[in-house]
Amino acid sequence: METPFDADKKMSSEELVHWQEMRIQDTWRIFRIMAEFVEGYDRMGRVGPSVSVFGSARTKPDHPYYALGVEVGRKLVEHGYAVITGGGPGIMEAANRGAQEAGGASVGLNIVLPHEQRSNPYVDYDKSITFDFFFARKAMFVKYAQGFIVLPGGFGTMDELFESLTLIQTGKSARFPVVLMGSQFWSGMTDWIRGMMLETGVISPGDADLLAITDSADEAIAIIERYTAEVGVRSFEGAPRPPRRTRPARPGRPEAPGSPFCAPRGPRTDPAHDLHTTTR
């Protein structure tokens, strides 16, 4: 059956109906995605300086890594930071528990999953946000954090870790500190990064230095403190990034000094723009 799509693959009438329904659903999904970003930006923008803590949802309360997570959450609060986690059990619960018991802000960015994930009881009731979309949730982890502390975890933790590293490596994020905790757990991976990946040439020599590794909560927080002392406390969008190359001026359209794109404009009077810049 001929189809209205660019690909030549033929579809049955049933397949065509399903494809058209999917297109309609995708159009409405845009508004759901927008809603998650709007709610996330609105609520996370009120939290203040924060550190995102990642780790396994499967770690039991009697495990040493759970105790380490509690210690990390508590000491972050003692140094003035809010604690952001995925809001679930395990390491996430531990960090939220340490933050809440220390009297600090305890944030949980939960995700709707068919198994495993449930909100832990140590997230502040007004700082619990549930997401359907992983990418919207991960944007909140990065945008409002002054650093990342990563305890042992599985695929989800690896995803969050390497996305953070990719944003830093590509200059889409400032070079926030990324601290791995648990040298016994992480040493095999870091040896592989510094060995196989570096020797094969798939990363640059400096990329291996984007990671710090320690077993001490005090040392992990000291690394973040040194960063904020150097650059100040600022959000993802306000943090310094690598310089961008400027484009050559086009005939008849002079470029602004130091601007990579266009000549300077007059002041913006759009109220929506003013609201965005003051609440970001």
PyMOL commands that set and color helices and strands:
alter all, ss='L'
color gray80, all
select helices_A, chain A and resi 13-44+64-78+91-101+125-127+134-143+155-169+183-200+205-210+217-231+271-279
alter helices_A, ss='H'
color red, helices_A
select strands_A, chain A and resi 50-54+82-85+106-111+128-131+145-150+178-181+211-214
alter strands_A, ss='S'
color yellow, strands_A
deselect
rebuild
show_as cartoon
